[in-house]
Structures are given as C-alpha cells and as structure tokens.
Amino acid sequence: LLLVSRHLLSQFVSPHTGCIYGRHITGLCNKKQKEITKAIKRAHVFGFMPVMYKSPSFLTDPKICNIKYSE
C-alpha cells in the first residue's frame, strides 16, 4: 500500500465525529474504499492522524428542530 499524506486521508474522515465516510459519500469503488479505509486505520495506529477529532458528544446528530406544539 502506498504511503498517503494525512491531509489527503482527512478528506475521507468526518471532521465532527472522526468516522470514515462510506462509499455513498466518497463515490469510490469498493476496492479503492477498502484501500482508503486501510490507510486511514494505519495512520491511526502509527499516530499520524488522531482517532477522534471532537468530543464524543458529537457522535449523535443534534436535534435542530425540537419544536413542541400545544394542542
């Protein structure tokens, strides 16, 4: 596997949760998605990329419209 810069790999990782984006978001084929995922996980293990960018409280989506209507 080729060495890839962490800046390139960070395009495939959510800045809010640190999770790797899926194929439906990246638009990569299955083979390339697996290569990117493997490279990101290696970067995590070797310490080139942080595993988590933000607080774990951001793992769930916030409720933007929490409106309660009175009847």
KEDREN-208690 format. One record per atom (N, C-alpha, C): chain; x, y, z. Coordinates in steps of 0.2 Angstrom, whole numbers, plus 5000, padded with zeros to 4 digits. Layout:
# residues N
+-------+------+------+------+
: kette :    u :    v :    w :
+-------+------+------+------+
:     A :    X :    Y :    Z :
...
+-------+------+------+------+
***
This chain:
# residues 71
+-------+------+------+------+
: kette :    u :    v :    w :
+-------+------+------+------+
:     A : 5004 : 4994 : 5000 :
:     A : 5000 : 5000 : 5000 :
:     A : 5004 : 5006 : 5000 :
:     A : 5003 : 5011 : 4996 :
:     A : 5007 : 5017 : 4995 :
:     A : 5006 : 5021 : 5001 :
:     A : 5011 : 5025 : 5003 :
:     A : 5010 : 5030 : 5008 :
:     A : 5006 : 5036 : 5006 :
:     A : 5001 : 5038 : 5010 :
:     A : 4997 : 5043 : 5008 :
:     A : 4997 : 5049 : 5013 :
:     A : 4997 : 5055 : 5011 :
:     A : 4998 : 5060 : 5016 :
:     A : 4991 : 5061 : 5020 :
:     A : 4992 : 5063 : 5026 :
:     A : 4987 : 5063 : 5031 :
:     A : 4982 : 5068 : 5029 :
:     A : 4984 : 5073 : 5025 :
:     A : 4979 : 5079 : 5023 :
:     A : 4975 : 5076 : 5017 :
:     A : 4977 : 5071 : 5013 :
:     A : 4973 : 5068 : 5008 :
:     A : 4968 : 5063 : 5012 :
:     A : 4970 : 5060 : 5016 :
:     A : 4966 : 5055 : 5020 :
:     A : 4961 : 5058 : 5024 :
:     A : 4962 : 5064 : 5027 :
:     A : 4957 : 5068 : 5031 :
:     A : 4951 : 5070 : 5027 :
:     A : 4952 : 5070 : 5020 :
:     A : 4946 : 5072 : 5016 :
:     A : 4940 : 5066 : 5016 :
:     A : 4942 : 5060 : 5019 :
:     A : 4938 : 5054 : 5019 :
:     A : 4936 : 5053 : 5026 :
:     A : 4937 : 5058 : 5031 :
:     A : 4935 : 5057 : 5038 :
:     A : 4931 : 5063 : 5040 :
:     A : 4926 : 5062 : 5043 :
:     A : 4921 : 5067 : 5046 :
:     A : 4925 : 5071 : 5051 :
:     A : 4925 : 5078 : 5050 :
:     A : 4928 : 5082 : 5055 :
:     A : 4925 : 5083 : 5061 :
:     A : 4918 : 5081 : 5061 :
:     A : 4914 : 5081 : 5068 :
:     A : 4915 : 5075 : 5072 :
:     A : 4915 : 5069 : 5069 :
:     A : 4915 : 5063 : 5073 :
:     A : 4921 : 5059 : 5072 :
:     A : 4925 : 5060 : 5067 :
:     A : 4931 : 5056 : 5066 :
:     A : 4930 : 5050 : 5063 :
:     A : 4923 : 5048 : 5061 :
:     A : 4922 : 5042 : 5057 :
:     A : 4923 : 5043 : 5050 :
:     A : 4925 : 5037 : 5047 :
:     A : 4927 : 5037 : 5040 :
:     A : 4920 : 5037 : 5036 :
:     A : 4920 : 5041 : 5031 :
:     A : 4914 : 5042 : 5026 :
:     A : 4913 : 5035 : 5022 :
:     A : 4907 : 5033 : 5021 :
:     A : 4906 : 5027 : 5017 :
:     A : 4906 : 5029 : 5010 :
:     A : 4905 : 5023 : 5006 :
:     A : 4906 : 5024 : 4998 :
:     A : 4900 : 5028 : 4995 :
:     A : 4895 : 5029 : 4998 :
:     A : 4889 : 5033 : 4996 :
:     A : 4891 : 5040 : 4996 :
:     A : 4895 : 5042 : 5001 :
:     A : 4898 : 5049 : 5001 :
:     A : 4904 : 5050 : 4997 :
:     A : 4909 : 5046 : 4998 :
:     A : 4915 : 5047 : 4994 :
:     A : 4915 : 5046 : 4987 :
:     A : 4910 : 5041 : 4984 :
:     A : 4910 : 5040 : 4977 :
:     A : 4915 : 5035 : 4975 :
:     A : 4919 : 5032 : 4979 :
:     A : 4924 : 5027 : 4977 :
:     A : 4921 : 5021 : 4976 :
:     A : 4925 : 5017 : 4972 :
:     A : 4923 : 5010 : 4970 :
:     A : 4925 : 5006 : 4977 :
:     A : 4922 : 5000 : 4977 :
:     A : 4923 : 4996 : 4983 :
:     A : 4931 : 4994 : 4985 :
:     A : 4935 : 4993 : 4979 :
:     A : 4942 : 4992 : 4980 :
:     A : 4945 : 4998 : 4983 :
:     A : 4944 : 5004 : 4980 :
:     A : 4948 : 5010 : 4982 :
:     A : 4945 : 5012 : 4989 :
:     A : 4939 : 5011 : 4991 :
:     A : 4936 : 5012 : 4998 :
:     A : 4940 : 5008 : 5003 :
:     A : 4941 : 5002 : 5001 :
:     A : 4944 : 4997 : 5006 :
:     A : 4952 : 5000 : 5007 :
:     A : 4955 : 5002 : 5002 :
:     A : 4962 : 5004 : 5002 :
:     A : 4962 : 5011 : 5006 :
:     A : 4957 : 5015 : 5005 :
:     A : 4957 : 5021 : 5009 :
:     A : 4956 : 5020 : 5017 :
:     A : 4951 : 5015 : 5018 :
:     A : 4950 : 5014 : 5025 :
:     A : 4956 : 5010 : 5028 :
:     A : 4959 : 5006 : 5025 :
:     A : 4965 : 5003 : 5027 :
:     A : 4971 : 5008 : 5029 :
:     A : 4971 : 5013 : 5024 :
:     A : 4977 : 5018 : 5025 :
:     A : 4975 : 5022 : 5031 :
:     A : 4969 : 5024 : 5032 :
:     A : 4966 : 5028 : 5037 :
:     A : 4968 : 5025 : 5044 :
:     A : 4966 : 5018 : 5044 :
:     A : 4967 : 5014 : 5050 :
:     A : 4974 : 5014 : 5052 :
:     A : 4978 : 5013 : 5047 :
:     A : 4986 : 5013 : 5048 :
:     A : 4988 : 5019 : 5051 :
:     A : 4986 : 5025 : 5048 :
:     A : 4988 : 5031 : 5050 :
:     A : 4986 : 5032 : 5058 :
:     A : 4980 : 5030 : 5060 :
:     A : 4978 : 5030 : 5067 :
:     A : 4983 : 5026 : 5071 :
:     A : 4984 : 5020 : 5069 :
:     A : 4989 : 5016 : 5073 :
:     A : 4996 : 5019 : 5074 :
:     A : 4998 : 5021 : 5068 :
:     A : 5005 : 5024 : 5069 :
:     A : 5005 : 5031 : 5071 :
:     A : 4999 : 5034 : 5073 :
:     A : 4999 : 5041 : 5076 :
:     A : 5000 : 5047 : 5072 :
:     A : 4999 : 5046 : 5065 :
:     A : 4999 : 5051 : 5060 :
:     A : 4992 : 5055 : 5060 :
:     A : 4987 : 5052 : 5062 :
:     A : 4980 : 5055 : 5062 :
:     A : 4977 : 5054 : 5069 :
:     A : 4974 : 5058 : 5072 :
:     A : 4970 : 5057 : 5078 :
:     A : 4964 : 5052 : 5077 :
:     A : 4962 : 5048 : 5081 :
:     A : 4957 : 5044 : 5081 :
:     A : 4950 : 5048 : 5081 :
:     A : 4950 : 5052 : 5086 :
:     A : 4944 : 5056 : 5087 :
:     A : 4946 : 5064 : 5086 :
:     A : 4942 : 5067 : 5082 :
:     A : 4943 : 5075 : 5081 :
:     A : 4940 : 5079 : 5087 :
:     A : 4934 : 5077 : 5088 :
:     A : 4930 : 5081 : 5093 :
:     A : 4928 : 5077 : 5099 :
:     A : 4924 : 5080 : 5103 :
:     A : 4921 : 5076 : 5109 :
:     A : 4916 : 5071 : 5107 :
:     A : 4916 : 5065 : 5111 :
:     A : 4911 : 5060 : 5109 :
:     A : 4904 : 5062 : 5109 :
:     A : 4903 : 5068 : 5112 :
:     A : 4896 : 5070 : 5112 :
:     A : 4893 : 5072 : 5106 :
:     A : 4898 : 5073 : 5101 :
:     A : 4896 : 5075 : 5094 :
:     A : 4894 : 5069 : 5090 :
:     A : 4895 : 5063 : 5093 :
:     A : 4893 : 5056 : 5089 :
:     A : 4886 : 5056 : 5087 :
:     A : 4882 : 5059 : 5090 :
:     A : 4875 : 5059 : 5088 :
:     A : 4873 : 5066 : 5085 :
:     A : 4869 : 5066 : 5081 :
:     A : 4867 : 5072 : 5077 :
:     A : 4862 : 5076 : 5082 :
:     A : 4863 : 5082 : 5082 :
:     A : 4859 : 5086 : 5087 :
:     A : 4852 : 5087 : 5084 :
:     A : 4847 : 5088 : 5088 :
:     A : 4840 : 5089 : 5086 :
:     A : 4840 : 5097 : 5084 :
:     A : 4839 : 5098 : 5078 :
:     A : 4839 : 5105 : 5076 :
:     A : 4832 : 5108 : 5077 :
:     A : 4827 : 5105 : 5075 :
:     A : 4820 : 5107 : 5076 :
:     A : 4817 : 5103 : 5082 :
:     A : 4818 : 5105 : 5088 :
:     A : 4815 : 5102 : 5093 :
:     A : 4809 : 5106 : 5095 :
:     A : 4804 : 5106 : 5091 :
:     A : 4798 : 5111 : 5092 :
:     A : 4792 : 5106 : 5095 :
:     A : 4789 : 5109 : 5100 :
:     A : 4783 : 5105 : 5103 :
:     A : 4777 : 5110 : 5102 :
:     A : 4772 : 5107 : 5099 :
:     A : 4766 : 5111 : 5098 :
:     A : 4761 : 5110 : 5103 :
:     A : 4758 : 5115 : 5105 :
:     A : 4752 : 5114 : 5110 :
:     A : 4746 : 5113 : 5106 :
:     A : 4742 : 5109 : 5109 :
:     A : 4735 : 5107 : 5106 :
:     A : 4730 : 5110 : 5109 :
+-------+------+------+------+
***
